[in-house]
Structure formats: structure tokens, C-alpha cells
Amino acid sequence: MDQQSLDITYMQQALLLAKSAAEKAEVPVGALITLNNDIVGKGENCPIRSNDPSAHAEIIALRNAAGNLQNYRIPRTTLYVTLEPCIMCMGAIIHARVGRVVFGAYDHKTGAAGSLYSIGKDNLLNHHIEFTGGILKNECSKLLKNFFRTRRKKNPADFK
């Protein structure tokens, strides 16, 4: 299977994790980490139900992969996530030494993998990351838009 086909396959699996988060009233973001084309970590957004502002899908997937691989550094891995990582997540991705990040929807408000910031590819740090953005971006964006549209209808005061 070629790299683009693999990226699509893994992003579809990340989308399933994002949908699971949405079913639990969390912002629908899902992430998984692969090493040699094997899934070694998974995560879905859960900051609301865990009362943990750092419980983004990427952070949960990083923790899961590091535990499974028994190492806080997970080089040569690829992280697949349905939404472009934020600054916090990019910091953790860099410290974990992830080799590649593949994301779906671009985040023009807080994206740190090229949309707003370019952490990890700006040559300012000792670790550099390869990025591929826009994989299944329409499906990823639609899931997020539908989630927030529904939430605005149910709780309009939360969005003022």
C-alpha cells in the first residue's frame, strides 16, 4: 500500500475516535500513532469529562504509545490526528520526538503545524517534524462543524 493510501486508512480510524469523543460530548478530535505501520497508541479528546485541560487527543495518544513502547521518546512514529495540533500538543509531539504528523482539518485559529504557527518545521528547534495536512479534511471539518452547530443550538449562551 502506498503512503497516501496508508494516510487515508489511518485518518479514517482517527475519525472513528473523533466520533467516539463527540458521542461523549467532547470536541470531536481523534488521534492515533503508528510505528512501522502498526498502531501503537490511540486517543480521543476528553478534557471535559476528565477535568484535564491537557487531555487533547494527541496527548492521550502520546501517553498511550509511550506506555506501550515503554519509552517517553517515540522516534520514527507517525501521529495521525483529525485536527491540526495546537501549541501545547506540538510541544509534546516535539518532546516525544515524533517523526511525522498527519492531520485532517486545518485550524486557522490555533493551529501550530502551519496554519498559525509552524512549530517543528521552522528550524528553530533541534527536532524537526515532517507534516502532511489536509488528509480527509472535508470529513474532519464536517464532523467539527456539525458538533459545534448542534452545541450552539442546545446551549446558545455558551457562545456569546
C-alpha positions as YAML, in Angstrom:
chain: A
units: angstrom
residues:
- id: 1
  name: MET
  ca: [0.00, 0.00, 0.00]
- id: 2
  name: ASP
  ca: [1.41, 3.44, -0.88]
- id: 3
  name: GLN
  ca: [1.86, 6.22, 1.70]
- id: 4
  name: GLN
  ca: [-1.19, 8.23, 0.63]
- id: 5
  name: SER
  ca: [-3.43, 5.16, 0.92]
- id: 6
  name: LEU
  ca: [-1.98, 4.41, 4.36]
- id: 7
  name: ASP
  ca: [-2.56, 8.01, 5.44]
- id: 8
  name: ILE
  ca: [-6.20, 7.81, 4.38]
- id: 9
  name: THR
  ca: [-6.71, 4.46, 6.11]
- id: 10
  name: TYR
  ca: [-5.25, 5.70, 9.40]
- id: 11
  name: MET
  ca: [-7.13, 9.01, 9.20]
- id: 12
  name: GLN
  ca: [-10.38, 7.06, 8.80]
- id: 13
  name: GLN
  ca: [-9.52, 5.27, 12.03]
- id: 14
  name: ALA
  ca: [-8.73, 8.60, 13.72]
- id: 15
  name: LEU
  ca: [-12.15, 9.84, 12.56]
- id: 16
  name: LEU
  ca: [-13.78, 6.91, 14.37]
- id: 17
  name: LEU
  ca: [-12.03, 8.03, 17.56]
- id: 18
  name: ALA
  ca: [-13.22, 11.59, 16.95]
- id: 19
  name: LYS
  ca: [-16.80, 10.38, 16.55]
- id: 20
  name: SER
  ca: [-16.47, 8.48, 19.81]
- id: 21
  name: ALA
  ca: [-15.39, 11.71, 21.53]
- id: 22
  name: ALA
  ca: [-18.40, 13.54, 20.08]
- id: 23
  name: GLU
  ca: [-20.74, 10.85, 21.42]
- id: 24
  name: LYS
  ca: [-19.34, 11.68, 24.87]
- id: 25
  name: ALA
  ca: [-19.98, 15.44, 24.37]
- id: 26
  name: GLU
  ca: [-16.29, 16.18, 23.79]
- id: 27
  name: VAL
  ca: [-14.93, 18.20, 20.87]
- id: 28
  name: PRO
  ca: [-14.57, 15.53, 18.16]
- id: 29
  name: VAL
  ca: [-10.85, 15.06, 17.72]
- id: 30
  name: GLY
  ca: [-9.22, 11.66, 17.41]
- id: 31
  name: ALA
  ca: [-5.58, 10.65, 17.15]
- id: 32
  name: LEU
  ca: [-3.51, 7.54, 16.68]
- id: 33
  name: ILE
  ca: [0.17, 6.79, 16.45]
- id: 34
  name: THR
  ca: [1.85, 4.25, 14.21]
- id: 35
  name: LEU
  ca: [5.28, 2.69, 14.19]
- id: 36
  name: ASN
  ca: [6.24, 0.58, 11.17]
- id: 37
  name: ASN
  ca: [2.57, 0.69, 10.11]
- id: 38
  name: ASP
  ca: [1.36, -0.80, 13.41]
- id: 39
  name: ILE
  ca: [-0.91, 1.25, 15.67]
- id: 40
  name: VAL
  ca: [0.92, 1.76, 18.97]
- id: 41
  name: GLY
  ca: [-1.26, 4.46, 20.54]
- id: 42
  name: LYS
  ca: [-4.77, 5.90, 20.37]
- id: 43
  name: GLY
  ca: [-6.53, 8.86, 21.89]
- id: 44
  name: GLU
  ca: [-9.66, 10.94, 21.72]
- id: 45
  name: ASN
  ca: [-10.40, 14.33, 23.21]
- id: 46
  name: CYS
  ca: [-11.52, 14.08, 26.83]
- id: 47
  name: PRO
  ca: [-10.69, 17.33, 28.69]
- id: 48
  name: ILE
  ca: [-14.30, 17.90, 29.76]
- id: 49
  name: ARG
  ca: [-15.02, 14.51, 31.28]
- id: 50
  name: SER
  ca: [-11.54, 14.19, 32.79]
- id: 51
  name: ASN
  ca: [-11.39, 17.80, 34.07]
- id: 52
  name: ASP
  ca: [-7.96, 17.99, 32.45]
- id: 53
  name: PRO
  ca: [-7.17, 20.83, 30.03]
- id: 54
  name: SER
  ca: [-4.25, 18.82, 28.64]
- id: 55
  name: ALA
  ca: [-6.40, 15.81, 27.68]
- id: 56
  name: HIS
  ca: [-6.33, 16.51, 23.96]
- id: 57
  name: ALA
  ca: [-6.48, 13.51, 21.63]
- id: 58
  name: GLU
  ca: [-2.82, 13.90, 20.70]
- id: 59
  name: ILE
  ca: [-1.66, 13.94, 24.32]
- id: 60
  name: ILE
  ca: [-3.73, 10.85, 25.16]
- id: 61
  name: ALA
  ca: [-2.33, 9.05, 22.09]
- id: 62
  name: LEU
  ca: [1.23, 10.06, 23.00]
- id: 63
  name: ARG
  ca: [0.80, 8.78, 26.56]
- id: 64
  name: ASN
  ca: [-0.71, 5.55, 25.26]
- id: 65
  name: ALA
  ca: [2.07, 4.98, 22.70]
- id: 66
  name: ALA
  ca: [4.85, 5.84, 25.16]
- id: 67
  name: GLY
  ca: [3.39, 3.37, 27.65]
- id: 68
  name: ASN
  ca: [3.04, 0.65, 25.04]
- id: 69
  name: LEU
  ca: [6.58, 1.21, 23.75]
- id: 70
  name: GLN
  ca: [8.00, 1.69, 27.27]
- id: 71
  name: ASN
  ca: [9.79, 4.88, 26.28]
- id: 72
  name: TYR
  ca: [8.98, 8.56, 26.69]
- id: 73
  name: ARG
  ca: [10.60, 9.16, 23.31]
- id: 74
  name: ILE
  ca: [8.88, 7.57, 20.35]
- id: 75
  name: PRO
  ca: [11.02, 8.39, 17.28]
- id: 76
  name: ARG
  ca: [10.15, 7.15, 13.80]
- id: 77
  name: THR
  ca: [6.45, 7.24, 14.70]
- id: 78
  name: THR
  ca: [3.66, 8.95, 12.79]
- id: 79
  name: LEU
  ca: [0.85, 10.73, 14.59]
- id: 80
  name: TYR
  ca: [-2.49, 10.93, 12.76]
- id: 81
  name: VAL
  ca: [-4.95, 13.49, 14.10]
- id: 82
  name: THR
  ca: [-8.22, 14.81, 12.71]
- id: 83
  name: LEU
  ca: [-7.45, 18.46, 13.58]
- id: 84
  name: GLU
  ca: [-4.17, 20.35, 13.21]
- id: 85
  name: PRO
  ca: [-2.37, 20.23, 16.58]
- id: 86
  name: CYS
  ca: [-2.30, 23.23, 18.91]
- id: 87
  name: ILE
  ca: [0.79, 24.73, 20.56]
- id: 88
  name: MET
  ca: [0.51, 22.50, 23.64]
- id: 89
  name: CYS
  ca: [0.24, 19.35, 21.58]
- id: 90
  name: MET
  ca: [3.09, 20.37, 19.28]
- id: 91
  name: GLY
  ca: [5.32, 20.84, 22.34]
- id: 92
  name: ALA
  ca: [4.53, 17.29, 23.49]
- id: 93
  name: ILE
  ca: [4.97, 15.93, 19.96]
- id: 94
  name: ILE
  ca: [8.43, 17.51, 19.78]
- id: 95
  name: HIS
  ca: [9.47, 16.23, 23.21]
- id: 96
  name: ALA
  ca: [8.30, 12.73, 22.23]
- id: 97
  name: ARG
  ca: [10.40, 13.00, 19.04]
- id: 98
  name: VAL
  ca: [7.54, 12.00, 16.75]
- id: 99
  name: GLY
  ca: [8.87, 11.88, 13.19]
- id: 100
  name: ARG
  ca: [5.77, 12.76, 11.21]
- id: 101
  name: VAL
  ca: [2.40, 14.38, 11.83]
- id: 102
  name: VAL
  ca: [-0.54, 13.82, 9.50]
- id: 103
  name: PHE
  ca: [-3.66, 15.89, 10.16]
- id: 104
  name: GLY
  ca: [-7.07, 16.34, 8.63]
- id: 105
  name: ALA
  ca: [-8.69, 19.72, 9.18]
- id: 106
  name: TYR
  ca: [-6.62, 22.89, 9.29]
- id: 107
  name: ASP
  ca: [-7.10, 25.07, 12.39]
- id: 108
  name: HIS
  ca: [-6.67, 28.69, 11.36]
- id: 109
  name: LYS
  ca: [-7.33, 29.93, 14.92]
- id: 110
  name: THR
  ca: [-4.87, 27.84, 16.95]
- id: 111
  name: GLY
  ca: [-3.08, 25.53, 14.52]
- id: 112
  name: ALA
  ca: [0.61, 25.09, 15.26]
- id: 113
  name: ALA
  ca: [1.58, 22.89, 12.30]
- id: 114
  name: GLY
  ca: [1.48, 25.59, 9.65]
- id: 115
  name: SER
  ca: [-1.82, 27.47, 9.84]
- id: 116
  name: LEU
  ca: [-0.97, 29.97, 12.58]
- id: 117
  name: TYR
  ca: [2.38, 28.73, 13.90]
- id: 118
  name: SER
  ca: [4.97, 26.44, 12.32]
- id: 119
  name: ILE
  ca: [6.39, 24.68, 15.36]
- id: 120
  name: GLY
  ca: [8.69, 21.84, 14.44]
- id: 121
  name: LYS
  ca: [9.28, 22.88, 10.88]
- id: 122
  name: ASP
  ca: [10.67, 26.36, 11.42]
- id: 123
  name: ASN
  ca: [14.26, 25.18, 12.09]
- id: 124
  name: LEU
  ca: [14.26, 26.92, 15.49]
- id: 125
  name: LEU
  ca: [14.35, 23.64, 17.45]
- id: 126
  name: ASN
  ca: [16.68, 20.66, 17.43]
- id: 127
  name: HIS
  ca: [13.89, 18.28, 16.37]
- id: 128
  name: HIS
  ca: [12.18, 18.63, 13.02]
- id: 129
  name: ILE
  ca: [8.92, 17.06, 12.04]
- id: 130
  name: GLU
  ca: [7.54, 16.15, 8.65]
- id: 131
  name: PHE
  ca: [3.95, 17.38, 8.18]
- id: 132
  name: THR
  ca: [1.17, 16.30, 5.87]
- id: 133
  name: GLY
  ca: [-2.04, 18.30, 6.23]
- id: 134
  name: GLY
  ca: [-5.46, 18.08, 4.69]
- id: 135
  name: ILE
  ca: [-5.93, 14.29, 4.67]
- id: 136
  name: LEU
  ca: [-9.72, 13.75, 4.63]
- id: 137
  name: LYS
  ca: [-10.01, 17.42, 5.56]
- id: 138
  name: ASN
  ca: [-13.62, 17.70, 4.40]
- id: 139
  name: GLU
  ca: [-14.77, 14.79, 6.57]
- id: 140
  name: CYS
  ca: [-12.78, 16.05, 9.55]
- id: 141
  name: SER
  ca: [-14.06, 19.63, 9.16]
- id: 142
  name: LYS
  ca: [-17.65, 18.50, 8.70]
- id: 143
  name: LEU
  ca: [-17.55, 16.50, 11.94]
- id: 144
  name: LEU
  ca: [-16.29, 19.53, 13.87]
- id: 145
  name: LYS
  ca: [-18.74, 21.96, 12.24]
- id: 146
  name: ASN
  ca: [-21.71, 19.70, 12.90]
- id: 147
  name: PHE
  ca: [-20.66, 19.22, 16.50]
- id: 148
  name: PHE
  ca: [-20.42, 22.95, 17.19]
- id: 149
  name: ARG
  ca: [-23.61, 23.72, 15.24]
- id: 150
  name: THR
  ca: [-25.52, 21.25, 17.42]
- id: 151
  name: ARG
  ca: [-23.90, 22.60, 20.57]
- id: 152
  name: ARG
  ca: [-24.80, 26.20, 19.68]
- id: 153
  name: LYS
  ca: [-28.43, 25.19, 19.19]
- id: 154
  name: LYS
  ca: [-28.57, 23.40, 22.56]
- id: 155
  name: ASN
  ca: [-26.60, 26.00, 24.57]
- id: 156
  name: PRO
  ca: [-26.57, 29.37, 22.76]
- id: 157
  name: ALA
  ca: [-25.41, 31.17, 25.93]
- id: 158
  name: ASP
  ca: [-22.12, 29.25, 25.79]
- id: 159
  name: PHE
  ca: [-21.23, 31.02, 22.54]
- id: 160
  name: LYS
  ca: [-21.78, 34.67, 23.45]
...
